[in-house]
Amino acid sequence: MKLRIDLHVHSVQSDDSRVTLEDAFRRCREEGLDGFALTDHDTMTKIPDEKKDDGLIVVPGVEITARGAHIIAMDIGDGVPKGLSIHETVDRIHGQGGIAIIAHPYSAFRTWVNAREIENTPFDCVEVANAYQFPYGWMLEKNKALAERIGLPMTGGSDAHIQRTVGRAYTIIEADSKDVEGILRALRRGETEAVGRGITLAERLRLVKD
């Protein structure tokens, strides 16, 4: 089955985000998504049972600040310290049996990775569609070229920090079951397609109201 999952969403547990869990659930429903990955900055955010929405899938994750890159980790039990090298960060994720995705590898004013270092690190996927990457179209092509060169699956995520941008970019996942485990298995198999578009200048500057 094809699931539409925003694999990069920040909640209010990230200092720079205004998105509550209720906001994320509502926006996913409005955008027709099947769920999202909660990837707060360097924080493993646990979703209380009373906050869960039985109709949507929430994949637990974290966006780790490594030296020279941001890395999304999924399916890990313990946090990974920020500030480690890219290779050591991925090693620690894999040491827990997790999935490592290089987030927005090329994005002006944000991250601009050393391609050779990325090529020599055993990532599982490359986030090619990130709604906050700038300029969106040009960075999309550079990110795709990187993924193709190193032969890795492509993912998409909104990187939402305000509620209206949740779901602006997402991943179509060919999963064998509609649950977290099915999504993780599909990511490991590389059954993914990145979809999306960039945010507006007003949204980037947060001049709009949610």
ABEGO torsion letter per residue (X at the ends): XBBBBBABBBBAABAABABBAAAAAAAAAAAGBAEBBBBBBGBBBBBBAAABBAABBBBBBBBBBBBGBBBBBBGBABBBBBGBBAAAAAAAAAAAGBBBBBBGABBBGBBBBBAAAAAABBBABBBABBAABOBAAAAAAAAAAAAAAAGBBBBBBAGBABAAABGABBBBBBBABBBAAAAAAAAAAGBBBBBEBBBBAAAAAGABBX
